[in-house]
Amino acid sequence: MLSLQGARSKYLKMLELQLTKAGVHVSMNGIELGLFANRIAAICDEMGAILRRAAFSPNIKDRLDFSCAVFDRSGGLCAQAAHIPVHLGSMAYAMADVVGGVEWAPGDMMILNDPFLGGTHLPDVTVIAPVFVDQTLVAFVVNRAHHADIGSDAPGSMPLSTDLAQEGLLIPPMKLHNRGEADPVVLGMLGQLDSAAVVGGSGLHGDFAAQVSANLTGLKRAIALIEESGGVKAFNQALVELNNYAEQLSRSALSDLPVGRWCASALMDDDGAGTQDIEIQVTVSVDESGVAVDFAGTSAQVAGNINCPLPVTAAAVYYAVRCLLPDEAPQCGGTFRPITIAAPEGSLVNARRPAAVAAGNVETSMRIVDAIFAALAQPLPDRIPAASQGSMNNLAMGVLGGWHYYETMAGGAGAACGQNGAHAVHSHMTNTLNTPVESLETHYPLRIVRYAIRHGSGGDGEFKGGDGVVREFEFLEPTAVTLITERRRHRPPGAHSGGDGMAGQNHLNGALLAPKCSLKVATGDRISVATPGGGGWGKP
């Protein structure tokens, strides 16, 4: 039997051999670097566990609509948990601008949701805490969570908006805590939110308090890691090593791609404000310097709320390229150094303030991935899957002054060479869950009448696309409802002559609804959401 020491030696040699083959050179012992990377990632995992357990809303504790990460003192990404790609990629792109130029002190916590200053859309609220050791700023711990009520006039705070001001309370970067003391001005601003439960007396609503608690845990674990790593200097050097390793690993993997330039496009169904077939054009270029993604030719920003701030677009690009990298590639800034992004200002994927953006985060980001994958499928036909459902199937509802509910729904995943697509899963830019029926019916005046696989909705092919779901809601009291969905007009395309997935459909009491609509329902009314299937791969 191999001894522990022998196993360690064998693993070291194997790791060093892998690094050498990949052209990766680090000065740290491979085991030490691996342990450091996993320990810093574990901080993010524990923060997420705390946030989930401490939160009150099903949106966070059941759907897991949150993300956690650690950044260095300059706002560079150090580690992130396997949470939500659109949250994490946008934070990685924008955090340096958010934390730069701020006078930080121990005990501070910053809060923000401004999509044009490092956020995504208003319901996603970010809380940032600086990590100090011996009065020296070393890092930041950060979490972002989706709040179903952020003060919009539409319950669920996902309205069919045409201006950012219609989407809820705008929170620019400001100190929620100042040297350990909650700021009464910020608390008063949060008190403007409609739900009576959001702020009571001097205490924050439970979900905000859960975000603060997650950061407090992250601070403790980060300080412990810094001290056990040998202090601030050693910790910073380890971060340099980790990012250099990640960059070299990323460049090595991307060097296997053929050199060239490939173009593709994809269409959004509509913007909810009268414009249809809105085009995303992308050119993906690969050379010895890395991967360049250019959105020249993309439609101009629109009146409806499917516009993207640039960090959301960056998140989709990072995700798509990350799918080409080895599983073991660290989730840090070095991994993304070989990627450059260009997007015309004022376009759908780099909108100007005050464009409405509530659905850009959840719908347009998905189509950006579809477009990039369509470009990459040209040089990599056996590595890129067919299109997945391409929508998060957003359903927001409630009663102003009362309850608010928000959910995204699973669909079919695209098939790939050698593999059928998965049924009933969240794919690409979302990594949430459907709210469990028991939780939904416990918390809200709703009943789930049907929840099933939408059999046959996946595209046909040598490998079949995954099926979507059917989820039918019955309302137990009059309710305001907003639906923001995609892939209702344009089906998720198959690959290699595979069949397209079925388009989704939304119904009220059996009558077909528009893909994006806002309506009032009565007691006993039923809304059914049938989500798209994934595309098939190869000839049937």
C-alpha positions as CSV (number, residue, x, y, z in Angstrom):
1,M,0.0,0.0,0.0
2,L,1.3,3.5,-0.9
3,S,2.2,5.6,2.1
4,L,0.8,9.1,2.6
5,Q,4.3,10.5,2.0
6,G,4.6,8.3,-1.1
7,A,1.2,9.4,-2.4
8,R,2.1,13.0,-1.8
9,S,5.4,12.6,-3.7
10,K,3.6,10.8,-6.6
11,Y,1.0,13.6,-6.8
12,L,3.6,16.3,-6.8
13,K,5.5,14.6,-9.7
14,M,2.2,14.2,-11.6
15,L,1.3,17.9,-11.1
16,E,4.7,19.1,-12.0
17,L,4.6,17.0,-15.2
18,Q,1.2,18.4,-16.1
19,L,2.4,22.0,-15.5
20,T,5.5,21.4,-17.6
21,K,3.5,19.9,-20.5
22,A,1.2,22.9,-20.4
23,G,4.2,25.3,-20.4
24,V,3.2,26.6,-16.9
25,H,6.0,27.7,-14.6
26,V,5.5,28.7,-10.9
27,S,8.0,29.2,-8.1
28,M,5.6,27.9,-5.4
29,N,5.4,24.2,-4.7
30,G,2.5,22.8,-6.7
31,I,0.9,21.4,-3.6
32,E,1.2,24.7,-1.8
33,L,-0.3,26.6,-4.7
34,G,-3.2,24.1,-4.9
35,L,-3.9,24.3,-1.2
36,F,-3.8,28.1,-1.3
37,A,-6.2,28.2,-4.3
38,N,-8.6,25.8,-2.7
39,R,-8.5,27.6,0.7
40,I,-9.3,31.0,-0.8
41,A,-12.1,29.4,-2.9
42,A,-13.5,27.8,0.3
43,I,-14.0,31.2,1.8
44,C,-16.4,32.0,-1.0
45,D,-18.2,28.6,-0.5
46,E,-18.6,29.3,3.2
47,M,-19.9,32.8,2.6
48,G,-22.5,31.3,0.3
49,A,-23.5,28.7,2.9
50,I,-23.9,31.5,5.5
51,L,-25.9,33.7,3.2
52,R,-28.3,30.9,2.2
53,R,-28.9,29.7,5.8
54,A,-29.4,33.2,7.2
55,A,-31.6,34.6,4.4
56,F,-35.4,34.8,4.8
57,S,-36.6,34.9,1.2
58,P,-37.1,31.8,-0.9
59,N,-35.4,33.7,-3.7
60,I,-32.1,33.4,-1.8
61,K,-32.4,30.4,0.5
62,D,-34.3,28.1,-2.0
63,R,-33.5,29.4,-5.5
64,L,-29.9,30.2,-4.6
65,D,-29.9,33.5,-6.5
66,F,-26.7,34.8,-5.0
67,S,-22.9,34.8,-5.5
68,C,-19.8,35.2,-3.4
69,A,-16.2,36.1,-4.3
70,V,-12.9,37.4,-3.0
71,F,-11.0,40.2,-4.6
72,D,-7.5,41.6,-4.0
73,R,-6.8,45.2,-2.8
74,S,-7.0,46.6,-6.3
75,G,-10.3,44.8,-7.1
76,G,-8.7,42.0,-9.1
77,L,-10.6,38.6,-8.8
78,C,-8.9,36.1,-6.5
79,A,-11.6,33.4,-6.2
80,Q,-15.3,32.8,-6.6
81,A,-17.7,30.1,-5.7
82,A,-19.5,28.1,-8.4
83,H,-22.6,30.3,-8.1
84,I,-24.1,32.5,-10.9
85,P,-22.0,33.3,-13.9
86,V,-23.7,36.6,-14.8
87,H,-23.1,37.8,-11.2
88,L,-19.5,36.7,-11.0
89,G,-18.3,37.7,-14.4
90,S,-19.7,41.2,-14.1
91,M,-18.1,41.6,-10.7
92,A,-14.8,40.4,-12.1
93,Y,-15.0,43.0,-14.9
94,A,-16.1,46.0,-12.9
95,M,-14.8,45.6,-9.3
96,A,-11.6,47.5,-9.8
97,D,-13.5,50.6,-10.8
98,V,-15.9,50.2,-7.9
99,V,-13.3,49.9,-5.1
100,G,-10.7,52.3,-6.5
101,G,-10.5,55.8,-5.1
102,V,-12.5,55.0,-2.0
103,E,-11.2,55.7,1.5
104,W,-11.6,52.4,3.1
105,A,-11.4,51.7,6.8
106,P,-11.8,48.5,9.0
107,G,-15.4,47.8,9.6
108,D,-16.6,49.4,6.4
109,M,-19.2,47.8,4.1
110,M,-20.2,49.3,0.8
111,I,-23.6,48.6,-0.9
112,L,-24.6,49.2,-4.5
113,N,-26.9,48.0,-7.3
114,D,-26.3,50.7,-10.0
115,P,-26.0,48.7,-13.3
116,F,-23.8,51.4,-14.7
117,L,-21.4,51.5,-11.8
118,G,-20.6,47.8,-11.3
119,G,-24.0,46.3,-10.8
120,T,-26.1,44.1,-13.2
121,H,-29.8,45.1,-12.7
122,L,-31.4,46.8,-9.7
123,P,-32.7,43.6,-7.9
124,D,-29.1,42.4,-7.6
125,V,-27.6,44.2,-4.6
126,T,-23.9,43.9,-3.9
127,V,-22.3,44.2,-0.5
128,I,-18.5,44.8,-0.3
129,A,-16.3,44.5,2.8
130,P,-12.5,45.4,2.9
131,V,-10.1,43.0,4.6
132,F,-7.6,44.8,6.8
133,V,-4.6,43.2,8.6
134,D,-2.6,45.5,10.9
135,Q,-4.3,48.5,9.4
136,T,-3.2,47.4,5.9
137,L,-5.9,46.9,3.2
138,V,-5.2,43.5,1.7
139,A,-8.4,42.3,0.0
140,F,-12.2,42.5,-0.3
141,V,-14.9,40.0,0.3
142,V,-18.1,40.5,-1.8
143,N,-21.5,39.0,-2.2
144,R,-24.4,39.8,-4.6
145,A,-28.0,38.7,-4.0
146,H,-31.2,39.1,-5.9
147,H,-34.0,40.9,-3.9
148,A,-37.6,40.3,-5.2
149,D,-38.6,43.8,-4.0
150,I,-36.3,46.6,-4.8
151,G,-39.0,49.3,-4.9
152,S,-40.4,49.0,-8.4
153,D,-44.0,49.8,-9.1
154,A,-44.3,46.3,-10.4
155,P,-44.4,43.5,-7.8
156,G,-41.3,41.4,-8.1
157,S,-39.3,44.4,-9.3
158,M,-39.0,43.1,-12.9
159,P,-41.2,45.6,-14.8
160,L,-41.6,46.1,-18.5
161,S,-39.6,49.2,-18.1
162,T,-38.4,51.7,-20.7
163,D,-36.2,53.7,-18.3
164,L,-33.9,52.7,-15.4
165,A,-35.8,54.9,-13.0
166,Q,-38.9,52.7,-13.5
167,E,-37.0,49.6,-12.3
168,G,-36.8,50.5,-8.6
169,L,-34.5,52.0,-6.0
170,L,-31.1,53.0,-7.5
171,I,-28.3,52.5,-4.9
172,P,-25.0,54.1,-6.0
173,P,-21.8,52.8,-4.3
174,M,-22.1,54.1,-0.7
175,K,-21.1,53.0,2.8
176,L,-23.7,50.8,4.4
177,H,-21.4,50.4,7.4
178,N,-18.8,53.1,8.3
179,R,-16.1,51.8,10.6
180,G,-18.5,49.2,12.0
181,E,-21.5,51.5,12.4
182,A,-24.5,51.3,10.2
183,D,-25.1,54.5,8.3
184,P,-28.5,56.0,9.2
185,V,-28.8,57.8,5.8
186,V,-28.3,54.6,3.9
187,L,-30.8,52.8,6.2
188,G,-33.3,55.5,5.6
189,M,-32.8,55.1,1.8
190,L,-33.4,51.4,2.1
191,G,-36.5,52.3,4.1
192,Q,-38.0,53.7,1.0
193,L,-38.6,50.2,-0.3
194,D,-42.3,49.3,-0.5
195,S,-42.4,46.1,1.6
196,A,-43.0,46.9,5.3
197,A,-40.7,44.0,6.2
198,V,-37.6,45.5,4.5
199,V,-36.6,47.9,7.2
200,G,-38.0,47.9,10.7
201,G,-36.7,50.3,13.4
202,S,-32.9,50.2,13.4
203,G,-32.5,46.7,11.9
204,L,-32.1,45.7,8.3
205,H,-34.4,43.4,6.5
206,G,-33.3,39.7,6.9
207,D,-31.9,39.3,3.5
208,F,-29.7,42.4,3.8
209,A,-28.6,41.3,7.2
210,A,-27.7,37.8,5.8
211,Q,-25.5,39.5,3.2
212,V,-23.7,41.4,6.0
213,S,-23.3,38.2,8.0
214,A,-21.8,36.4,4.9
215,N,-19.2,39.2,4.6
216,L,-18.4,39.1,8.3
217,T,-17.7,35.4,8.0
218,G,-15.6,36.0,4.9
219,L,-13.6,38.6,6.7
220,K,-12.7,36.2,9.5
221,R,-11.7,33.4,7.1
222,A,-9.7,35.8,4.9
223,I,-7.7,37.2,7.8
224,A,-7.0,33.7,9.1
225,L,-5.7,32.7,5.6
226,I,-3.5,35.7,5.4
227,E,-2.0,35.1,8.8
228,E,-1.5,31.4,8.1
229,S,0.0,32.1,4.7
230,G,2.9,34.0,6.4
231,G,1.4,37.6,6.5
232,V,0.4,40.2,4.0
233,K,3.5,40.0,1.9
234,A,3.4,36.3,1.5
235,F,-0.3,36.4,0.8
236,N,0.1,38.9,-2.0
237,Q,2.9,36.9,-3.5
238,A,0.7,33.8,-3.4
239,L,-1.9,35.8,-5.3
240,V,0.7,36.8,-7.9
241,E,1.7,33.1,-8.3
242,L,-2.0,32.0,-8.6
243,N,-2.9,34.6,-11.2
244,N,0.3,33.9,-13.2
245,Y,-0.4,30.2,-13.1
246,A,-4.0,30.8,-14.1
247,E,-3.0,33.0,-17.0
248,Q,-0.4,30.5,-18.3
249,L,-2.9,27.6,-18.0
250,S,-5.5,29.6,-19.8
251,R,-3.1,30.6,-22.6
252,S,-1.9,27.1,-23.0
253,A,-5.5,25.8,-23.4
254,L,-6.4,28.5,-25.8
255,S,-3.3,27.9,-27.9
256,D,-4.9,24.6,-28.9
257,L,-7.6,26.6,-30.8
258,P,-7.1,27.2,-34.5
259,V,-6.0,30.7,-35.4
260,G,-8.7,32.6,-37.2
261,R,-11.7,34.9,-37.2
262,W,-15.3,33.7,-37.1
263,C,-18.6,35.7,-37.2
264,A,-22.1,34.8,-36.0
265,S,-25.3,36.5,-35.0
266,A,-28.4,35.7,-32.9
267,L,-31.7,37.4,-32.6
268,M,-33.7,38.5,-29.5
269,D,-37.4,37.9,-29.9
270,D,-38.4,41.4,-28.8
271,D,-37.8,44.1,-26.2
272,G,-41.3,44.2,-24.7
273,A,-41.8,47.7,-26.1
274,G,-42.7,47.0,-29.7
275,T,-39.3,46.2,-31.3
276,Q,-38.7,42.7,-32.6
277,D,-35.8,40.7,-34.0
278,I,-33.0,42.6,-32.3
279,E,-29.6,41.4,-33.6
280,I,-26.5,40.6,-31.7
281,Q,-23.5,40.3,-34.0
282,V,-20.2,38.9,-32.7
283,T,-16.7,38.3,-34.2
284,V,-14.4,35.9,-32.3
285,S,-10.7,36.2,-33.2
286,V,-8.0,33.8,-32.0
287,D,-4.3,34.4,-32.4
288,E,-1.1,34.0,-30.3
289,S,-2.2,36.9,-28.0
290,G,-5.5,35.2,-27.0
291,V,-9.2,35.6,-27.8
292,A,-10.8,38.8,-28.9
293,V,-14.6,39.2,-28.9
294,D,-16.0,42.1,-30.9
295,F,-19.7,43.0,-31.0
296,A,-19.5,45.5,-33.9
297,G,-22.7,45.5,-35.9
298,T,-24.9,44.7,-32.9
299,S,-28.2,46.6,-32.8
300,A,-28.4,49.9,-31.0
301,Q,-29.9,49.9,-27.5
302,V,-33.6,49.7,-27.5
303,A,-36.6,51.2,-25.6
304,G,-37.4,48.0,-23.7
305,N,-35.4,46.6,-20.8
306,I,-33.2,44.0,-22.6
307,N,-30.2,46.3,-22.8
308,C,-26.9,45.2,-21.2
309,P,-24.4,47.3,-19.3
310,L,-20.9,46.3,-20.5
311,P,-20.1,44.3,-17.3
312,V,-23.0,41.9,-18.1
313,T,-21.8,41.5,-21.6
314,A,-18.3,40.8,-20.2
315,A,-19.7,38.1,-17.9
316,A,-21.2,36.3,-20.9
317,V,-17.9,36.5,-22.8
318,Y,-15.9,35.2,-19.8
319,Y,-18.4,32.3,-19.3
320,A,-18.3,31.2,-22.9
321,V,-14.5,31.2,-23.1
322,R,-14.2,29.6,-19.7
323,C,-16.1,26.7,-21.1
324,L,-13.1,26.0,-23.3
325,L,-10.7,25.8,-20.4
326,P,-9.8,22.8,-18.2
327,D,-12.0,22.2,-15.2
328,E,-9.1,22.9,-12.9
329,A,-8.5,26.4,-14.2
330,P,-8.6,28.7,-11.2
331,Q,-11.5,31.2,-10.9
332,C,-9.3,34.2,-10.7
333,G,-8.5,37.2,-12.7
334,G,-5.4,35.6,-14.4
335,T,-7.7,33.1,-16.1
336,F,-9.4,35.9,-18.1
337,R,-6.3,37.9,-19.0
338,P,-6.1,36.5,-22.6
339,I,-9.6,37.8,-23.3
340,T,-10.3,41.2,-24.8
341,I,-13.8,42.6,-25.4
342,A,-15.0,45.4,-27.7
343,A,-18.6,46.6,-27.8
344,P,-19.9,49.8,-29.5
345,E,-21.1,52.3,-26.9
346,G,-24.9,52.8,-27.1
347,S,-25.4,49.3,-28.5
348,L,-27.6,46.6,-27.0
349,V,-24.6,45.1,-25.3
350,N,-23.0,48.4,-24.1
351,A,-26.0,50.5,-23.3
352,R,-25.8,54.1,-22.1
353,R,-27.6,55.4,-19.0
354,P,-30.5,55.7,-18.4
355,A,-31.4,52.7,-20.6
356,A,-33.7,50.1,-19.0
357,V,-31.7,47.0,-18.2
358,A,-33.8,44.7,-15.9
359,A,-33.9,41.9,-18.5
360,G,-30.5,42.4,-20.1
361,N,-29.0,40.6,-17.2
362,V,-31.2,37.6,-17.5
363,E,-32.2,37.3,-21.1
364,T,-29.7,39.2,-23.4
365,S,-26.8,37.6,-21.6
366,M,-28.1,34.2,-22.6
367,R,-28.3,35.2,-26.3
368,I,-24.7,36.6,-26.2
369,V,-23.6,33.1,-25.2
370,D,-25.6,31.6,-28.0
371,A,-23.9,34.0,-30.5
372,I,-20.4,33.3,-29.2
373,F,-21.0,29.6,-29.3
374,A,-22.3,29.8,-32.8
375,A,-19.0,31.5,-33.8
376,L,-16.9,29.0,-32.0
377,A,-18.8,26.1,-33.4
378,Q,-17.3,26.9,-36.8
379,P,-13.7,26.0,-35.9
380,L,-14.7,23.6,-33.1
381,P,-17.7,21.6,-34.4
382,D,-17.2,18.7,-32.0
383,R,-16.6,20.8,-28.9
384,I,-19.5,23.2,-29.0
385,P,-23.0,22.0,-28.1
386,A,-26.2,23.0,-29.8
387,A,-28.1,25.9,-28.3
388,S,-29.7,25.5,-24.9
389,Q,-33.1,27.0,-24.1
390,G,-31.8,30.5,-24.2
391,S,-34.1,32.1,-21.7
392,M,-34.4,32.3,-17.9
393,N,-38.2,32.4,-18.2
394,N,-38.7,35.2,-15.7
395,L,-41.9,35.3,-13.7
396,A,-42.4,38.2,-11.2
397,M,-45.6,38.8,-9.3
398,G,-47.2,39.9,-6.1
399,V,-49.1,42.7,-4.4
400,L,-47.7,46.2,-3.8
401,G,-47.4,46.8,-0.1
402,G,-47.6,43.0,0.4
403,W,-45.8,40.0,-1.0
404,H,-43.3,39.9,-3.9
405,Y,-42.1,36.8,-5.7
406,Y,-39.6,36.2,-8.5
407,E,-38.5,33.0,-10.2
408,T,-36.6,31.8,-13.2
409,M,-37.5,28.5,-14.7
410,A,-35.4,25.6,-16.1
411,G,-35.5,24.3,-19.7
412,G,-33.7,22.0,-22.0
413,A,-29.9,22.0,-22.5
414,G,-28.4,21.6,-26.0
415,A,-27.1,18.3,-27.1
416,A,-23.4,17.9,-27.8
417,C,-21.2,15.5,-29.8
418,G,-21.6,12.2,-27.9
419,Q,-24.1,13.4,-25.4
420,N,-27.8,14.1,-25.2
421,G,-28.9,17.4,-23.7
422,A,-30.0,17.4,-20.0
423,H,-33.7,17.9,-19.2
424,A,-35.1,20.6,-17.0
425,V,-32.0,22.4,-16.0
426,H,-30.9,26.0,-15.7
427,S,-28.1,26.6,-18.2
428,H,-25.4,29.1,-19.1
429,M,-25.7,32.4,-17.3
430,T,-28.0,31.3,-14.5
431,N,-27.1,28.6,-11.9
432,T,-30.2,28.9,-9.8
433,L,-32.9,26.4,-8.9
434,N,-36.6,26.4,-9.4
435,T,-38.4,27.3,-6.1
436,P,-39.5,24.0,-4.5
437,V,-43.3,23.6,-4.6
438,E,-43.5,23.2,-0.9
439,S,-41.7,26.5,-0.2
440,L,-43.6,28.5,-2.8
441,E,-47.0,27.3,-1.5
442,T,-45.9,27.9,2.1
443,H,-44.8,31.5,1.6
444,Y,-47.2,32.8,-1.0
445,P,-51.0,32.7,-2.0
446,L,-50.1,30.4,-4.9
447,R,-50.7,26.8,-5.8
448,I,-48.7,24.7,-8.3
449,V,-51.2,22.8,-10.4
450,R,-48.7,21.2,-12.7
451,Y,-44.9,20.8,-12.7
452,A,-43.6,18.3,-15.3
453,I,-41.1,17.6,-18.0
454,R,-42.2,19.0,-21.3
455,H,-41.7,15.8,-23.2
456,G,-40.6,16.1,-26.8
457,S,-39.6,19.7,-26.6
458,G,-35.9,18.9,-27.2
459,G,-34.6,19.0,-30.7
460,D,-34.2,15.7,-32.6
461,G,-30.8,14.5,-33.7
462,E,-28.1,11.8,-33.4
463,F,-28.0,13.2,-29.9
464,K,-31.2,14.7,-28.7
465,G,-31.7,18.1,-27.1
466,G,-32.9,18.2,-23.5
467,D,-36.6,18.8,-22.7
468,G,-38.0,21.9,-21.0
469,V,-40.6,22.0,-18.2
470,V,-44.2,23.0,-17.8
471,R,-45.0,24.9,-14.6
472,E,-48.6,26.0,-14.0
473,F,-49.5,28.4,-11.2
474,E,-53.0,29.0,-9.7
475,F,-53.6,32.3,-8.0
476,L,-55.4,32.3,-4.6
477,E,-55.9,36.1,-4.6
478,P,-55.8,38.9,-7.2
479,T,-52.2,39.4,-8.2
480,A,-50.1,41.6,-10.5
481,V,-47.9,39.5,-12.8
482,T,-45.0,40.2,-15.2
483,L,-43.5,37.7,-17.6
484,I,-40.2,38.4,-19.4
485,T,-39.3,35.4,-21.6
486,E,-37.4,34.7,-24.7
487,R,-37.2,31.9,-27.3
488,R,-40.9,32.2,-27.9
489,R,-40.5,33.3,-31.6
490,H,-37.1,32.0,-32.5
491,R,-36.4,28.3,-31.6
492,P,-33.1,27.2,-30.0
493,P,-31.1,26.0,-33.0
494,G,-29.6,22.6,-33.4
495,A,-26.1,21.9,-34.5
496,H,-24.6,19.6,-37.2
497,S,-28.0,19.3,-38.9
498,G,-29.7,18.5,-35.5
499,G,-33.2,19.7,-35.0
500,D,-34.2,22.9,-33.3
501,G,-35.6,22.8,-29.8
502,M,-39.3,23.8,-29.4
503,A,-40.0,27.4,-28.6
504,G,-41.5,28.2,-25.2
505,Q,-45.1,29.3,-24.6
506,N,-46.9,31.2,-21.9
507,H,-50.7,30.9,-21.3
508,L,-53.3,32.5,-19.1
509,N,-56.3,30.2,-18.6
510,G,-55.4,28.5,-21.9
511,A,-55.0,31.8,-23.9
512,L,-51.6,32.5,-25.4
513,L,-49.7,35.4,-23.9
514,A,-47.0,37.7,-25.4
515,P,-43.5,36.7,-24.5
516,K,-43.1,39.8,-22.4
517,C,-46.3,41.1,-20.7
518,S,-47.7,42.6,-17.6
519,L,-51.2,41.8,-16.4
520,K,-53.6,41.5,-13.5
521,V,-55.0,38.1,-12.6
522,A,-58.0,37.2,-10.5
523,T,-58.5,34.5,-7.8
524,G,-58.6,31.1,-9.5
525,D,-56.8,32.2,-12.7
526,R,-53.9,30.0,-13.9
527,I,-50.7,30.9,-15.7
528,S,-48.8,28.1,-17.5
529,V,-45.1,28.5,-18.5
530,A,-43.8,25.9,-21.0
531,T,-40.1,26.5,-21.3
532,P,-38.0,25.9,-24.5
533,G,-36.1,22.7,-25.2
534,G,-32.5,22.5,-26.3
535,G,-31.3,21.9,-29.8
536,G,-30.3,18.5,-31.1
537,W,-26.8,17.6,-32.4
538,G,-26.2,15.7,-35.6
539,K,-28.5,14.2,-38.2
540,P,-31.3,12.1,-36.6
